[in-house]
């Protein structure tokens, strides 16, 4: 299966196209707040690089958070627009799970950590089984560095921008019986390739996103609440409609010459 995967839950943007477990093309960059202008052109370039059209893609995979409200909504809305225009199925992959997958078959529990807001972090804990499956030990959390430290009960592999930014605070609150192994922040950035691999697994199991899709914010963000109270149209829906229109126009034009 050819799959297009998108990871925009942080300021780091990653897009990849895989054929099963073979990477056909990928692109990663620091996007800052520019996911909205960078994402679709990047997808276009990777399709051209892979010599594929959107109709050649068998499925889509999108990281759904937790993370940046803006980044998540841009990535999700783009994938929803591509789904609507192409009819391809969409798999939703939690960001922290994809980061844990990137740790390989670690022998200790794995705890990816991302920056939240107000000096808080997002984290979850996973463990690899002997038969190569990634089990969730503790679901997605948001809280203080102390709360993260107190959730660790044994030697654990920790990594991610949240750990790098809050390392001293987390270490100060660790139980005396717990030690940590620190992974490289560069190696364990949120990436589209593990999103694609987990997405393929979900699609093959029939775990396909339905019509009602919600990002995994963990905590409700102010912007989301304000949109609901105002009765306005969600920014995710607005971007989805724009992407749907653009993609439909491109499909109607046919392959590039």
N, C-alpha and C positions, 0 to 999 in steps of 0.2 A: 504494500500500500504506500502510495505517495502521501505524505502528510506535511502540512504547513503549520508551523508552531510559532507563537508569539509570546514574548515575555516582556512586560512593561510595568511590572508592579513597583519598580523603584526608578531612580534616575538612570539606571543602566538599561539600555534597550537591546534586546537580543531577538533575532528572527532566524529561523532555520527551516530548510526543506529536507526531509528524509525520505528515502525509499526503504521501508522497513527499518532496519537499524543502520543503514548506510547514509551518511550525511552527504547530500548532493550539493548543498550550498548553505552558508550561514553568514551572518553579519552581526557584529556586536559593537556598541559604541556608548559613550556617555551622552545621554540625550538631554539631561537637565529637565527643563519643563517643556521641551520641544517635541514630545512624542507625537502630538497632533500633526505636525508638519513633516516629520521624518518617517513615520511608520509605513504609510502606503507606498511612497517612492521606494523604500527599502524592499518591500515585498515585490514590487514590480521588477527591480533589478535582480533579485534572487530567482524569480521565475524565468527571466531572460537568461540568466547565467546557467540555469538548469535545463534550458531549452524546453520549458514546459509552459503550458497555458493553464489558467485556473481550472479549466475543465479536466485537466489531467490530474488534478489533486483529488485524492480519494477521501480525505478528511482534514479537519481543522482541529488545532489544539490551542487553548489559551490559558495562560496563568491568570488565576482569579483572585490573588491576594492571600493573606493580607499585605498591605503596603500602601503606596501613595494613592489617594483617591483619584487624582487626575490621571496618573499613569494607568491604573486599573481600568478606569472607564474608557480611556482611549483605546487600549488594547481589546477590551471586550466588545466595545461598540464596533470596532473595525472588523473583528471576527464575525460578529452577528450580521454585519452588512455583507461580508463575503458569503456567509451561509445563505442569506436570503437571496442573493443574486445567483449563486451557483447551485443551491440545493444540496450542498455537501454537509455531512453530519459534523457536529462540533462536540469536542470533549473538553471539559473544564478541569483544570489541574491546580490544586492548591500550591501556592508559591513555595511554602516551606517544605512541602513534600518533595517537590522537584529539586530543591536545594539539597535535601537529605539524600536523594537518589544519586546526586553527583558525588557524594562521599564514597561511593563504591561499597563493597561489602565490609564495612568497618566492624570490628569485633566488639566494640563498646557501643552504648547508646549514642545517638547522633542528635545534636541540638543546634539547628540553624537559628540565627538571631538577626532580626531586622530592626531598623530604627522606626519607632512610632513617633509620637509627639509628646510634648510636655515632659521630656526626660524619661520617657517610657520606651519599652521595646516590645516587639512581637517575638514569640518563640513557640516551638513545639518540639517534642521528643519522639524519636523513631528508633527502631531496632531492627537490624537485619536478622532474618531467620536462617537456619541452616540450609533450607531449600531455596534460598535466594529471594525471598519475599521481604518487602519493607513494611513492617507493622508500625502503626501509630501507637505509641505508649501514652503520650499526653497530647491532646488536641491543641489547636491553635489558641494561644494565650496572648493577652496584652497586659502589661503592668510594669512595676518598678524593677530596677536591677535586683533589688533585694527579693522580690517575689520570684524572679527567675532563679536566683541562686538557691532559694529554699525549695524549689521544685526538683532540684537535682539530688538524687539519692545515691549515686555511685559514680565511678569514673566515667566521664562523658567527653565525647568529641564535640567541641563548640567552635563556631565560626560564623562569619557574616559581618556586615557593617555595623549591626547592633552591638555585637560583641566588641568590635574594635573601638567603638565610640564610648562604651560603658564598661570596659574591662575592669578598671580599678574598683568601681562601685560593686560590680558583680563579685569579684574576688573577695572583697571585704566582707561580703555577706554569706559566702559559701560555708556550709557546715564543715566542721573540722574533719569529718570522715570522708569528705568528697574532694577529689582532685579532678582537674580538667586537662584535656589535651587540646591544643589550639591549632585549628587548621588555617591555612592561608586565606585571607580575604579575597585575594585575586582569583584563587582556584575555585572558591565557593561563592562566587557571585551568582545571582539568579540568571539562568541560561535557558535558551529555547530548546537545546537538544534534549535534556532530560524531560522537559515539558512534552516534547514530541514523543519520546519513548513511552512515557506514562500515558500520554494521550492515545497512542496506538493500542496499548493494553486495554484501556477503557472502551474504546470503540469496538474492539474485538469481543469484549464482554457484553456489548450492547448498552453501555453506560453513556448514552447520548443526551446532550442538553436538550431540554424541551423548550416550549415557547416562553416560559417564565424563567428568566435567568437573573440571578442576583450575585453580585461580587461578594467575596468573602472578606468583609471589612473587619470582622471581629468586634470592633466598636463602631457605632454609628457616627458618621462624620457630620459636622455642622452643615456642610454644603448640601448633603443629601436631605437632611431634615428641613432646611430652608426651602429647597425645591418642592418638597411635599406640602409644606405649609402654604406656599405661594400658589399652589395649584398649577404650577408651570410644568412644562414638558421636561422630563429627565434629560440631562446632557448626553447620557448613554443612548437614549432613543434618537435624539437629534442627530448625533454622529452616525449612528447605525443607518438612518435614512439617507444621509449624504453618501456614505460608502456604498450602500446598495445601489444608488442611482449611478455613481461613477463606474462601478463594476459592471452593471447592466449595459451601460453605454459601450464599455470596452469589449464585452462579449459580443455585442451586436456588430461591432466593427470587424470582428474576426481576427485571425492571427496576423501579427505584424509581418510586413515584407522586408 
